[in-house]
Amino acid sequence: MSLKPVPSKIGWLSAAALVVANMIGTGVFTSLGFQVVDIKHTWSLLLLWGIGGLVALTGAFSYAELGALYKRSGGEYDFLTRLYHPLAGYLSGWISLTVGFAAPVGLAAMAMGTYLEPATGLSGQWVAIGAVVATALMHSWDLRQSSRFQDILTLLKALLILGIIVLGLALPPAGEYLDFSEGWGIELAMPAYAVALIFVTYSYTGWNAAAYIVEEIRQPAINLPKALVRGTLAVTVLYVLLQLVFLRHTPLHLLEGQVDVGHIYAVQLLGEGGGRAVSLLIAFFLLSSISAMAWVGPRVSLSMARDYPFWHFLRQQNRQGIPVRAVWFQAGISLVLILTGTFEQVLVYCGFILQLSSALTVLGSFRIRQRQQELPYRSPFHPLFPLLFTAISLWILAYALVNNPQESLLGLGNLLLGYLTWHWGRRLR
């Protein structure tokens, strides 16, 4: 008699490591270059990153509440299905399937290629393709291997970032690049500030990562809130300090419009040789972000595949419960984005549609209270946190539609395509 292996589960520390790994990635090493094109004051720039952390933290509390209540992997797909209507859940699952994880994986791989190309002479695009394929292979075996691989990469990446921050604070800058003069508050009213928040909120994407694998977490009512909130707080502190040392050592004109912010900073601080070494380290540890999203994303696809015949081909799991087809389906979409899109286009498009999905989910915290459901975990200061998250999200989305209409409309077009597949799937059913 053969016994089916029982899938192992993880504690809050591994779940928090997954949150940190999802959050610390492409955006923090790249998006500052786009922000300083229109925003120049140090206070304005640091406040951007503080607001981003506050938005992520308020969202994390709501997601912890929902995940502890429903206890099913899938994130927004499962939450919105239960809170509103199966169509709302399906569209959020469609977003996760086509954009939510595949696009960040593609962006992280593209950034990795950008960092490695000048340091090694390798083609950035081929590096990106190789990274996506390698991490998909790594996550096609078992949960224990994925968890161990992820924990090690996340620890090393956190140590790298701490090292960059300590060096940046300890070594004197070559010039006075920080601007703490008066009048910086004017920039907060600029449309460009709201658009810059898209880059920042994208950089914080991943604060909800543990909510996508609730079924793989022990005692989710206890461990999920710990993972989401503590992981988000840790990353917020690191992000603000990291941007401070970037700005402290680098003239703004060198950063404007550039993707490889970490490389430019390292060259200013350590010279060309040190710049190449830091670029190699940053590129290597972007693997942690790619790996984290390659782990989490396919669980959403699996949830959809269980519920909709249209996606049944993604249901296949190996003996350890790994959704192998979903892993490679997501990797395939990432490869298409790498081959067809520019970095900034993919970033704005991805940031817009993810912010919309998260805002609808956070609003769901009001619905569960209207239904008077018993909550295993309650978010503090309700309704302050969900109201704050929603207000800032609406501000970002409105300005994005005005200032980046092409990318925003592409995001809405993606939803329309998802709506069509919903109806097609119902006809098949």
C-alpha positions in Angstrom: 0.0 0.0 0.0 1.5 3.3 -1.1 0.8 6.5 0.8 0.5 9.8 -1.0 3.1 12.3 0.3 1.6 15.0 2.6 2.6 18.4 1.4 4.8 20.3 4.0 3.8 23.7 5.4 5.8 26.7 6.3 5.8 29.1 9.4 5.6 32.8 9.5 9.3 33.3 9.1 9.5 31.6 5.7 6.2 33.3 4.7 7.7 36.7 5.7 10.9 35.8 3.7 8.6 35.3 0.7 7.0 38.7 1.3 10.4 40.4 1.5 11.7 38.5 -1.5 8.6 39.6 -3.6 8.9 43.2 -2.5 12.7 43.8 -2.7 13.4 43.5 -6.4 13.2 45.4 -9.6 11.6 48.7 -8.4 13.9 49.6 -5.6 17.0 49.3 -7.9 15.5 50.9 -11.0 12.5 53.3 -10.5 14.3 56.2 -8.8 15.7 57.1 -12.3 12.2 57.7 -13.6 11.1 59.7 -10.5 13.9 62.2 -10.6 13.0 63.3 -14.1 10.2 65.5 -12.6 10.8 65.5 -8.9 14.0 67.0 -7.6 13.8 67.7 -3.8 15.1 65.1 -1.4 12.1 65.5 1.0 9.7 64.9 -1.9 11.5 61.8 -3.0 11.9 60.2 0.4 8.2 61.0 1.2 7.3 59.1 -2.0 8.9 56.0 -0.5 7.3 56.6 2.9 3.9 56.9 1.4 4.5 53.7 -0.6 5.3 51.9 2.6 2.2 53.2 4.3 0.0 52.1 1.5 1.5 48.7 1.5 1.2 48.4 5.3 -2.5 49.4 5.3 -3.2 46.9 2.5 -1.3 44.2 4.4 -3.6 44.4 7.4 -6.7 44.0 5.2 -5.2 41.0 3.3 -4.2 39.4 6.6 -7.9 39.7 7.7 -9.2 38.2 4.5 -6.6 35.4 4.3 -7.1 34.3 7.9 -10.9 34.2 7.3 -11.0 32.2 4.0 -7.8 30.1 4.3 -7.5 29.3 0.6 -4.6 30.0 -1.6 -5.2 32.3 -4.6 -5.1 35.9 -3.2 -7.4 38.4 -4.9 -8.9 35.6 -7.0 -10.4 33.8 -4.0 -11.1 37.0 -2.0 -13.1 38.8 -4.7 -15.0 35.7 -5.7 -16.3 35.4 -2.2 -16.7 39.1 -1.5 -18.4 40.3 -4.7 -19.1 37.9 -7.6 -17.4 35.1 -9.4 -16.7 37.5 -12.3 -14.8 39.9 -10.1 -12.7 37.0 -8.8 -12.1 35.7 -12.3 -10.9 39.1 -13.6 -8.5 39.4 -10.6 -7.3 35.9 -11.3 -6.9 36.8 -15.0 -4.8 39.8 -13.9 -2.6 37.6 -11.8 -2.4 35.0 -14.6 -1.4 37.4 -17.3 0.2 40.4 -15.6 0.4 40.2 -11.8 3.3 37.8 -11.6 4.4 37.2 -15.2 5.1 40.9 -15.7 7.1 41.5 -12.5 9.1 38.3 -13.3 9.8 39.8 -16.8 10.7 43.2 -15.3 13.1 41.6 -12.7 14.7 39.5 -15.4 15.1 42.6 -17.7 16.6 44.6 -14.9 19.0 41.7 -14.2 20.1 41.7 -17.8 20.6 45.5 -17.7 22.8 45.2 -14.7 24.8 42.3 -16.1 25.3 43.4 -19.7 27.9 46.2 -19.0 29.7 44.2 -16.3 30.0 40.9 -18.3 29.3 41.7 -22.0 26.5 39.2 -22.0 23.3 40.0 -23.9 20.8 41.5 -21.4 17.9 39.9 -23.2 19.5 36.4 -23.2 20.3 36.8 -19.5 16.7 37.6 -18.8 15.5 34.6 -20.7 17.9 32.3 -18.9 16.9 33.6 -15.5 13.2 33.0 -16.1 13.8 29.4 -17.4 16.2 28.6 -14.5 13.8 29.7 -11.8 10.9 27.8 -13.4 13.0 24.7 -13.3 13.9 25.3 -9.7 10.2 25.6 -8.7 9.1 22.5 -10.6 10.1 20.0 -7.9 8.9 20.3 -4.3 7.9 22.9 -1.7 10.7 22.1 0.7 13.3 22.8 -2.0 11.5 26.0 -3.1 11.3 27.2 0.5 15.0 26.5 1.3 16.1 28.1 -2.0 14.0 31.2 -1.3 15.0 31.6 2.3 18.7 31.6 1.4 18.4 34.0 -1.5 16.3 36.4 0.6 18.7 36.4 3.4 21.7 37.1 1.1 19.7 39.9 -0.7 18.8 41.5 2.6 22.5 41.4 3.7 23.5 43.0 0.4 21.0 45.8 0.8 22.2 46.4 4.4 25.8 46.5 3.1 24.9 49.1 0.5 23.1 51.2 3.1 25.9 51.0 5.7 28.5 52.0 3.0 26.4 54.8 1.8 25.9 56.3 5.3 29.5 55.7 6.4 31.4 57.1 3.4 31.4 60.8 2.7 29.8 61.9 -0.6 31.8 63.5 -3.4 29.5 66.5 -3.3 26.3 68.1 -1.7 23.6 66.3 -3.7 20.8 66.2 -1.1 18.3 69.1 -1.3 16.4 69.7 1.9 15.6 73.4 1.0 12.1 74.9 1.5 9.4 74.7 -1.1 9.6 71.0 -1.7 5.9 70.6 -0.8 4.9 72.2 -4.1 6.0 69.0 -5.9 3.4 67.0 -4.0 0.6 68.7 -5.9 2.1 68.0 -9.3 0.5 65.3 -11.5 4.0 63.8 -11.9 4.0 63.1 -8.2 1.0 60.8 -8.5 2.5 59.1 -11.5 5.8 58.6 -9.6 3.7 56.9 -6.9 2.9 54.2 -9.5 6.6 53.4 -9.7 6.9 53.4 -6.0 3.8 51.3 -5.3 5.0 48.9 -8.0 8.3 48.7 -6.0 6.3 47.7 -3.0 4.4 45.1 -4.9 4.6 41.8 -3.1 3.5 43.0 0.3 0.5 40.6 -0.2 2.6 37.6 -1.4 1.9 35.3 1.6 -1.9 35.7 1.1 -1.5 33.8 -2.2 -0.2 30.6 -0.5 -2.4 30.5 2.6 -3.0 26.8 2.3 0.8 26.2 2.6 1.1 28.2 5.9 0.7 26.7 9.3 -2.0 28.3 11.5 -2.8 31.1 9.0 -4.8 33.2 11.5 -1.6 33.7 13.5 1.2 33.3 11.0 -0.3 35.2 8.0 -0.7 38.6 9.8 2.9 38.2 11.2 4.3 37.5 7.8 2.5 40.3 5.9 2.9 43.1 8.5 6.5 42.3 9.7 7.7 41.7 6.2 6.2 44.9 4.9 7.6 47.0 7.8 11.1 45.6 7.3 11.1 46.4 3.6 9.7 49.9 4.2 12.7 50.8 6.4 15.2 49.4 4.0 13.6 51.2 1.0 13.7 54.6 2.6 17.3 54.2 3.7 18.3 52.8 0.3 16.9 55.8 -1.6 18.5 58.1 0.9 22.0 56.7 0.2 21.4 56.7 -3.6 20.5 60.4 -3.4 23.3 61.2 -1.0 26.0 60.0 -3.4 24.6 60.5 -6.9 23.9 63.7 -8.8 20.3 63.7 -10.1 21.3 64.3 -13.7 23.2 61.0 -13.7 20.1 59.2 -12.5 17.4 60.8 -14.8 15.7 58.1 -17.0 18.2 55.4 -16.0 17.3 51.8 -15.0 20.6 50.7 -13.4 20.4 53.1 -10.5 22.4 50.8 -8.2 25.2 50.6 -10.7 25.4 54.4 -11.1 25.4 54.8 -7.3 28.1 52.1 -6.8 30.4 53.8 -9.4 30.1 57.1 -7.6 30.9 55.5 -4.3 33.5 52.8 -5.2 34.7 53.6 -8.7 34.3 51.5 -11.9 35.6 48.3 -10.4 33.3 48.5 -7.4 30.4 49.5 -9.6 30.8 46.3 -11.6 31.0 44.2 -8.5 27.9 45.7 -7.0 26.1 45.3 -10.3 26.9 41.6 -10.4 25.6 41.2 -6.8 22.4 43.1 -7.5 21.8 41.1 -10.7 22.3 37.8 -8.8 20.0 38.7 -6.0 17.3 39.8 -8.4 17.0 36.1 -8.8 15.4 36.1 -5.4 12.5 38.2 -6.7 12.1 36.2 -9.8 12.1 33.0 -7.7 9.5 34.3 -5.2 7.1 35.3 -8.0 7.7 32.0 -9.8 6.6 30.3 -6.6 3.6 32.4 -5.8 2.0 33.1 -9.1 1.2 29.6 -10.3 -0.9 29.0 -7.1 -3.4 31.6 -8.4 -3.5 29.8 -11.8 -4.1 26.5 -9.9 -7.0 28.0 -8.0 -8.6 29.2 -11.3 -7.9 25.9 -13.0 -9.8 24.1 -10.2 -12.9 26.2 -10.7 -13.0 26.9 -14.5 -13.0 24.3 -17.2 -11.4 26.8 -19.5 -8.2 26.6 -17.4 -8.3 22.9 -16.5 -5.1 22.3 -18.4 -3.2 24.1 -15.6 -4.5 21.8 -12.9 -1.7 19.2 -13.3 0.4 18.8 -10.1 3.3 16.5 -9.4 3.4 14.2 -6.4 4.6 17.0 -4.1 1.6 19.2 -5.1 3.5 21.6 -7.3 1.4 23.0 -10.2 4.1 22.3 -12.9 2.1 23.4 -15.9 1.1 26.7 -14.2 4.7 27.4 -13.4 5.7 27.0 -17.1 2.6 28.8 -18.4 3.6 31.9 -16.3 7.2 31.6 -17.4 6.0 31.6 -21.0 4.1 34.9 -20.6 7.2 36.4 -18.9 9.3 35.4 -21.9 6.8 37.0 -24.3 7.0 40.3 -22.3 10.8 40.3 -22.3 10.8 39.8 -26.1 8.2 42.5 -26.9 8.0 45.3 -24.4 10.2 48.1 -23.0 10.9 48.3 -19.3 9.0 51.5 -18.5 5.9 50.5 -20.6 5.6 47.2 -18.8 6.2 48.8 -15.4 3.4 51.5 -15.7 1.0 49.0 -17.3 1.6 46.4 -14.6 1.5 49.0 -11.8 -1.9 50.5 -12.9 -3.8 47.2 -13.2 -2.4 45.7 -9.9 -3.3 48.9 -8.0 -6.9 48.6 -9.2 -7.2 44.9 -8.2 -5.7 45.6 -4.7 -8.0 48.5 -4.1 -11.1 46.4 -4.8 -9.8 43.7 -2.5 -9.1 46.1 0.4 -12.6 47.5 0.1 -13.8 44.0 0.8 -13.0 44.4 4.5 -16.2 46.5 4.7 -18.2 43.8 3.2 -17.2 41.1 5.6 -18.2 43.4 8.4 -21.6 44.1 6.8 -22.1 40.3 6.7 -21.1 40.2 10.4 -18.8 37.3 9.8 -16.7 36.0 12.7 -13.1 37.1 12.0 -10.1 35.0 13.2 -8.0 38.1 12.8 -9.1 41.7 13.0 -7.2 44.6 11.4 -6.5 47.4 13.9 -7.9 50.9 13.5 -10.7 49.9 11.1 -11.9 51.7 8.9 -8.9 54.0 8.8 -6.5 51.7 7.0 -8.8 50.5 4.2 -10.1 54.1 3.6 -6.5 55.4 3.4 -5.4 52.6 1.0 -8.5 53.2 -1.2 -8.1 57.0 -1.3 -4.4 56.9 -2.3 -5.1 54.2 -4.9 -7.9 56.2 -6.6 -5.6 59.3 -6.7 -2.8 57.2 -8.4 -5.2 55.6 -10.9 -6.8 58.9 -11.9 -3.5 60.6 -12.6 -2.2 57.5 -14.4 -5.2 57.6 -16.8 -4.4 61.3 -17.5 -0.7 61.2 -17.8 -0.1 57.7 -19.1 -3.2 56.9 -21.1 -1.7 54.3 -23.4 -0.4 52.1 -20.7 -3.5 52.6 -18.5 -5.9 51.8 -21.4 -3.8 48.7 -22.2 -4.5 47.6 -18.6 -8.2 48.2 -19.0 -8.1 46.4 -22.4 -6.5 43.4 -20.6 -9.6 43.4 -18.3 -11.9 43.4 -21.3 -10.0 40.4 -22.8 -10.4 38.6 -19.5 -14.1 39.4 -19.5 -14.4 37.8 -23.0 -12.6 34.6 -21.8 -15.0 34.5 -18.9 -18.0 34.3 -21.2 -16.2 31.9 -23.5 -15.5 29.7 -20.6 -19.1 29.8 -19.5 -20.2 28.7 -22.9 -17.8 25.8 -22.8 -19.1 24.8 -19.3 
